[in-house]
Amino acid sequence: MNRPNHALQRTRPSRPGCKRTPSWAGSLSLGCSGHPKVMAPVHFDPEAYAKSGRCPWTFFAFPRSLADQDGLPRDPDARGLLGAVRDLGVPVAVWVNAATPSTVYYACPYESRDALDDALVTLAAQGRWESGSVSQLSERLFEVAAQSPEPPDAMGSR
């Protein structure tokens, strides 16, 4: 049985107004210069945005079982991705209550998808980018979750 490619799932198609065409989200390699901090203030609430009838633009997914109590991934590379994109001014947030209860997404406002793409291009120009690494990171996290006994979810559900 084939599992869905969570890394390539961009938006929730069942929501009215959601575009099905993916952004060129690219990939990121943080290497030794990763950004483990992710606590920068975010002025984007994907849940409120979705409830208003708009569709957040998702570009990274990871298993909810690998999230901490705040919904952040425990993986330092995944945290680094969030921090690096935020550092470049893109309003990215962790969307915990998204379409799939077992999956957490990084999301930005739909209107910010071009800024997200620009940020990823900038990260590539800075040498912190490798083609396919965002998708590979997401898939690696789903594989880790699938191969390990299911721990109690830090978010309060299984």
Stockholm file with secondary structure:
# STOCKHOLM 1.0

chainA/1-158         MNRPNHALQRTRPSRPGCKRTPSWAGSLSLGCSGHPKVMAPVHFDPEAYAKSGRCPWTFFAFPRSLADQDGLPRDPDARGLLGAVRDLGVPVAVWVNAATPSTVYYACPYESRDALDDALVTLAAQGRWESGSVSQLSERLFEVAAQSPEPPDAMGSR
#=GR chainA/1-158 SS CCCCCGGGCCSCTTSTTCCCSCCCCCCCCCGGGCCCCCCSCCCCCHHHHHHTTCCCEEEEEEEGGGBCTTSCBSCHHHHHHHHHHHHTTCCCEEESSSSSTTEEEEEECGGGHHHHHHHHHHHHHTTCCCTTHHHHHHHHHHHHHHHSCCCCCTTSCC
#=GC SS_cons         CCCCCGGGCCSCTTSTTCCCSCCCCCCCCCGGGCCCCCCSCCCCCHHHHHHTTCCCEEEEEEEGGGBCTTSCBSCHHHHHHHHHHHHTTCCCEEESSSSSTTEEEEEECGGGHHHHHHHHHHHHHTTCCCTTHHHHHHHHHHHHHHHSCCCCCTTSCC
//
